[in-house]
Amino acid sequence: MGFRTAVYAAMAAHYAFMAFGVLGGFLAWRWPRLIWVQVIAAAWLVIVVVASLPCPLTWVEDRAREHAGWPPHNGGFLANHVAGVFYP
């Protein structure tokens, strides 16, 4: 039960980080000090996608899936949870 919770927590953290990286600029309008955190998050998102780097949250999700008895995903978070849902 605990590893399944870790899988869902890693997925939720992925979605939250992706949303913050993409839409965090709107929060920075309200709280200007947040702009540097948002710029770093957006830069990390771009670097991971462009350079095909492995994301630490994907590693956590895959290890939790293995311990829960589920097979790990082929590919990363975008290929398994975002592709086909948010873009074709």
C-alpha positions in Angstrom: 0.0 0.0 0.0 2.8 2.4 0.8 4.6 2.0 -2.5 1.4 2.6 -4.4 1.0 5.8 -2.5 4.5 6.8 -3.5 3.7 6.2 -7.1 0.7 8.5 -6.9 2.6 11.1 -4.9 5.4 11.1 -7.6 2.8 11.5 -10.3 1.1 14.4 -8.4 4.5 16.0 -7.8 5.3 15.7 -11.6 2.0 17.4 -12.5 2.4 20.1 -9.9 6.0 20.9 -10.9 5.0 20.9 -14.6 2.1 23.2 -13.9 4.3 25.5 -11.9 7.0 25.6 -14.5 4.6 26.4 -17.3 2.1 28.7 -15.4 4.2 29.9 -12.5 4.7 33.3 -14.2 1.2 34.2 -13.3 1.9 33.6 -9.7 5.0 35.8 -10.1 2.8 38.7 -11.1 1.3 38.5 -7.6 4.5 37.7 -5.7 7.4 39.1 -7.7 10.0 37.3 -5.5 8.7 34.0 -6.9 10.0 34.8 -10.4 13.4 33.3 -9.7 12.0 30.0 -8.5 9.7 29.9 -11.6 12.6 30.7 -14.0 14.6 27.9 -12.5 11.7 25.5 -12.7 11.0 26.4 -16.3 14.7 26.1 -17.2 14.8 22.7 -15.6 11.7 21.6 -17.7 13.3 22.8 -20.9 16.7 21.2 -20.1 15.1 17.9 -19.3 13.0 17.9 -22.5 15.7 19.2 -24.9 18.7 17.2 -23.5 16.6 14.1 -22.8 17.9 14.0 -19.2 16.3 11.6 -16.7 14.0 13.3 -14.2 14.6 12.3 -10.5 10.8 12.0 -10.0 10.6 9.5 -12.8 13.2 7.4 -11.1 11.3 7.6 -7.8 8.1 6.6 -9.6 9.7 3.7 -11.4 11.3 2.3 -8.2 8.0 2.6 -6.3 6.2 0.9 -9.2 8.7 -2.0 -9.0 8.3 -2.4 -5.2 4.5 -2.2 -5.6 4.6 -5.1 -8.1 3.8 -3.0 -11.1 6.1 -2.8 -14.2 8.1 0.4 -14.7 7.0 2.6 -17.5 9.0 2.7 -20.8 10.0 6.3 -21.2 9.4 9.3 -19.0 6.5 11.1 -17.4 5.7 13.1 -20.6 5.5 9.9 -22.7 3.4 8.0 -20.2 1.1 10.5 -18.6 1.0 13.7 -20.7 1.2 12.5 -24.3 -2.2 11.9 -25.7 -3.9 13.7 -22.8 -2.7 17.3 -23.2 -1.2 17.0 -26.7 -1.4 14.4 -29.5 
